[in-house]
Amino acid sequence: MNSQDEEQSYWFFEWADRAAISRGEELKRRLEDFSTIRSLRDAEAKWIPNTKAAQGESNLIAGTGTRLNDRISCPQPSCRRRQIDVLFRHAWHYFDTIYLPDSVGSLLASSIDVNENFLDDLYRTVDTALYLRDIGAAPLIRFYRVPHEYDDLRS
């Protein structure tokens, strides 16, 4: 079975569905309550990614240019959407699956302090992830967990 036959289970999409969040702005309002961040961190910690490639697939593993939380390029959601549109429009002609790092989880795991910069980064990262789902790319993406410096503390 290839990745197009079943949507990759991504912890953030499941969490967003349970929380009835479909836009970054909705999450931004809820982030004022620290329990939302705790809930996000709990959901990410329980996630077991399925990154095994199906036989016969042509896969693209996205490099640093496609991180959803990339600070090097334009951080605004509209810029990230344009980057996604260009990359994905061309990539689907050649690849069955695109592997992306779990940038939402990475951001949650790498930042202990919840401050305005963290919340802005989280909003932009979430907005980009939700855009991927909005354009119908979710079934063709496999998210993988990025190792964090705090992973040893989870055990």
C-alpha positions as CSV (number, residue, x, y, z in Angstrom):
1,M,0.0,0.0,0.0
2,N,1.5,3.3,-0.9
3,S,1.2,6.6,1.1
4,Q,-1.5,7.8,-1.3
5,D,-3.9,5.1,-0.1
6,E,-3.9,6.2,3.5
7,E,-3.3,9.5,5.1
8,Q,-0.2,9.7,7.3
9,S,-1.3,10.0,10.9
10,Y,0.3,13.3,12.1
11,W,-0.2,14.1,15.7
12,F,-0.8,17.8,15.1
13,F,-3.6,17.3,12.6
14,E,-5.3,14.9,15.0
15,W,-4.9,17.4,17.9
16,A,-6.2,20.2,15.7
17,D,-9.3,18.2,14.8
18,R,-10.0,17.4,18.4
19,A,-9.6,21.0,19.4
20,A,-11.7,22.2,16.4
21,I,-8.8,24.3,15.0
22,S,-8.5,24.8,11.3
23,R,-6.7,28.1,11.1
24,G,-3.6,29.5,12.7
25,E,-5.5,32.4,14.0
26,E,-7.8,30.1,16.0
27,L,-4.8,28.6,17.8
28,K,-3.2,32.0,18.3
29,R,-6.3,33.0,20.5
30,R,-6.1,29.8,22.5
31,L,-2.4,30.1,23.1
32,E,-3.1,32.7,25.8
33,D,-4.1,29.7,28.0
34,F,-1.0,27.7,28.9
35,S,-3.0,24.5,29.1
36,T,-3.2,24.6,25.3
37,I,0.6,24.4,25.0
38,R,0.7,21.7,27.6
39,S,-1.9,19.8,25.6
40,L,0.1,20.2,22.4
41,R,3.3,19.0,24.1
42,D,1.5,16.0,25.5
43,A,0.1,15.0,22.1
44,E,3.5,15.3,20.4
45,A,5.2,13.2,23.1
46,K,2.7,10.3,22.5
47,W,3.1,10.4,18.7
48,I,4.8,7.4,17.0
49,P,5.6,8.5,13.5
50,N,5.3,6.0,10.6
51,T,8.3,6.9,8.4
52,K,8.7,3.5,6.7
53,A,8.7,4.0,3.0
54,A,6.5,1.7,0.9
55,Q,8.2,-0.5,-1.6
56,G,8.3,0.9,-5.1
57,E,7.7,4.5,-4.0
58,S,9.8,7.4,-5.1
59,N,10.3,9.7,-2.1
60,L,11.7,13.1,-1.5
61,I,13.1,14.0,1.8
62,A,12.8,17.7,2.2
63,G,16.0,19.4,3.4
64,T,16.4,22.6,5.3
65,G,14.7,24.7,2.7
66,T,11.4,23.2,3.5
67,R,11.3,23.4,7.3
68,L,8.0,24.7,8.3
69,N,9.6,26.9,11.0
70,D,12.5,28.2,8.9
71,R,13.8,31.5,10.2
72,I,16.3,32.0,7.4
73,S,13.7,32.7,4.7
74,C,10.6,34.9,5.0
75,P,8.8,33.8,8.2
76,Q,5.4,35.2,7.1
77,P,2.7,32.6,6.3
78,S,2.1,34.1,2.8
79,C,5.8,33.6,1.9
80,R,5.8,30.0,3.2
81,R,2.6,29.3,1.3
82,R,4.3,30.5,-1.9
83,Q,7.3,28.3,-1.2
84,I,5.1,25.3,-0.6
85,D,3.1,25.9,-3.8
86,V,6.2,26.1,-5.9
87,L,7.9,23.0,-4.4
88,F,4.9,20.8,-4.2
89,R,3.6,21.7,-7.7
90,H,6.9,20.3,-9.1
91,A,7.6,17.5,-6.6
92,W,4.4,15.6,-7.1
93,H,5.3,14.9,-10.7
94,Y,8.4,12.9,-9.6
95,F,7.8,11.7,-6.1
96,D,5.0,9.7,-4.3
97,T,5.8,11.0,-0.8
98,I,7.5,14.0,0.7
99,Y,9.1,13.6,4.1
100,L,8.9,16.7,6.2
101,P,10.3,17.3,9.7
102,D,7.8,17.7,12.4
103,S,8.5,21.4,12.9
104,V,5.5,22.0,15.2
105,G,6.8,19.3,17.6
106,S,10.4,20.4,17.2
107,L,9.5,24.0,18.2
108,L,7.5,22.8,21.2
109,A,10.3,20.5,22.4
110,S,13.1,23.0,21.8
111,S,11.6,25.9,23.8
112,I,11.0,25.8,27.5
113,D,10.1,29.5,27.8
114,V,6.8,30.5,26.5
115,N,7.3,34.1,25.4
116,E,6.0,36.3,22.6
117,N,8.7,35.2,20.1
118,F,7.9,31.5,20.9
119,L,4.1,32.1,20.4
120,D,4.7,34.0,17.1
121,D,6.9,31.2,15.8
122,L,4.4,28.6,16.9
123,Y,1.6,30.5,15.2
124,R,3.5,30.7,11.9
125,T,4.6,27.1,12.0
126,V,1.0,25.9,12.8
127,D,-0.4,28.1,10.1
128,T,1.9,26.5,7.5
129,A,1.1,23.0,8.6
130,L,-2.6,23.7,8.4
131,Y,-2.1,25.1,4.9
132,L,-0.5,21.9,3.8
133,R,-3.6,20.1,4.9
134,D,-5.9,22.7,3.3
135,I,-4.3,22.2,-0.2
136,G,-4.8,18.5,0.1
137,A,-1.1,17.6,0.6
138,A,-1.5,15.8,3.9
139,P,-2.1,12.3,2.4
140,L,1.2,12.7,0.4
141,I,3.3,13.8,3.3
142,R,5.0,11.8,6.0
143,F,6.2,13.8,9.0
144,Y,9.2,12.6,10.9
145,R,10.4,13.4,14.4
146,V,13.5,15.6,14.7
147,P,15.8,14.6,17.5
148,H,15.8,17.3,20.3
149,E,18.3,18.1,23.0
150,Y,15.5,17.3,25.6
151,D,14.7,13.8,24.3
152,D,16.7,12.2,27.1
153,L,14.4,13.9,29.6
154,R,11.3,12.2,28.1
155,S,12.4,8.6,28.9
